[in-house]
Amino acid sequence: MKTVVVTGGAKGIGLGVVRGLSEHGWRCVIIDTDEMGKSIAAEIDGAFFGVDVTHPDELAPVFAEIEGGSGRSMVWSIALD
């Protein structure tokens, strides 16, 4: 299965990317500080990590866990105010 990592995936454009790609068979990993991402991930059978992408030390364990799974990964980085 293909995996996509979407930063800012709990709302706005990021959420649109998550919904669109999940409808096309991608496993979506949402990275966002908005806890709404948790329910969205559950709804689409994805994963959620409540971390701040401006803190690289918080991202390292997330990517280690993602890379431990199977499939290819593609990273989308969406930073909106």
C-alpha positions as CSV (number, residue, x, y, z in Angstrom):
1,M,0.0,0.0,0.0
2,K,1.2,3.5,-0.8
3,T,1.6,5.9,2.1
4,V,1.4,9.6,2.1
5,V,2.4,11.9,4.9
6,V,0.4,15.1,5.0
7,T,1.5,17.9,7.3
8,G,-1.4,20.2,8.1
9,G,-3.8,17.4,7.2
10,A,-6.5,18.1,9.8
11,K,-8.0,21.1,8.0
12,G,-8.0,23.2,4.9
13,I,-6.0,22.2,1.8
14,G,-4.2,19.5,3.8
15,L,-7.6,17.9,4.7
16,G,-8.6,18.0,1.0
17,V,-5.4,16.2,0.1
18,V,-6.0,13.6,2.8
19,R,-9.6,13.0,1.6
20,G,-8.7,12.9,-2.1
21,L,-5.8,10.5,-1.7
22,S,-7.5,8.2,0.7
23,E,-10.3,7.8,-1.8
24,H,-7.7,6.7,-4.3
25,G,-6.3,4.0,-2.1
26,W,-3.5,5.8,-0.3
27,R,-2.9,5.3,3.4
28,C,-2.7,8.8,4.9
29,V,-0.6,9.8,7.8
30,I,-1.7,13.2,9.2
31,I,0.8,15.3,11.1
32,D,-0.9,18.3,12.7
33,T,-1.2,20.1,16.0
34,D,-5.0,20.1,15.6
35,E,-6.4,17.1,17.5
36,M,-9.2,16.9,14.9
37,G,-6.7,15.0,12.8
38,K,-7.2,12.0,15.2
39,S,-10.9,11.5,14.2
40,I,-10.2,12.1,10.6
41,A,-7.4,9.5,10.6
42,A,-9.8,7.0,12.3
43,E,-12.5,7.7,9.7
44,I,-10.2,7.0,6.8
45,D,-8.2,4.2,8.4
46,G,-5.1,6.3,8.5
47,A,-2.8,7.5,11.3
48,F,-2.4,10.7,13.2
49,F,0.6,12.3,15.0
50,G,0.0,15.4,17.0
51,V,3.3,17.1,16.6
52,D,4.6,20.5,15.5
53,V,6.5,20.4,12.3
54,T,8.5,23.4,13.4
55,H,10.2,21.2,16.0
56,P,12.4,18.6,14.1
57,D,13.1,16.7,17.3
58,E,9.4,15.8,17.4
59,L,9.4,14.6,13.8
60,A,12.3,12.1,14.0
61,P,10.3,9.4,15.9
62,V,7.3,9.9,13.7
63,F,9.2,9.2,10.5
64,A,11.0,6.3,12.2
65,E,7.6,4.7,12.9
66,I,6.3,5.5,9.4
67,E,9.4,4.0,7.7
68,G,9.0,0.9,9.8
69,G,5.8,0.0,7.9
70,S,5.6,-1.4,4.4
71,G,4.9,0.4,1.2
72,R,6.2,3.5,-0.5
73,S,6.1,6.9,1.1
74,M,5.5,10.3,-0.4
75,V,5.7,13.5,1.7
76,W,3.5,16.5,1.2
77,S,4.4,19.5,3.2
78,I,1.6,22.0,3.5
79,A,2.2,24.9,5.9
80,L,-0.7,27.4,6.1
81,D,-1.6,29.9,8.7
